Amino acid sequence: MPCSPRLPSVGELASEIGVSERQLLRAFDQVVGMSPKQFVRVARLQRALAASRAAPRAPWGAITKRAGYFDQAHLNVDFRAMTGETPSALVVPSRSAATPAHHEAR
């Protein structure tokens, strides 16, 4: 699983496109409806969910790095803040569907 590329800071991006940080923040909020920081948090969470569904048996540590989180604690904080659930609780149905079912003894 490759690590996600580093995103530019607001200052770097503003400089690259030739506007002030304040102008960039204002325009981003008007167009996207949230700050760049909030947008990155949502995008990381979506990447973590997609990675979990694409590789249901992958350990959360690998998913954490692939999604662009610093560590699993940050992933857990974002999951709880944005969904009210832990990562495992939120994706258990799709992750457990990939796990072979145990047959009852007869």
ABEGO torsion letter per residue (X at the ends): XBBBBBBBBAAAAAAAAGBBAAAAAAAAAAAAGBBAAAAAAAAAAAAAAAAAAABAABBAAAAAAAAGBABAAAAAAAAAAAAGBBAAAAAAAAAAAABBBBBBBX
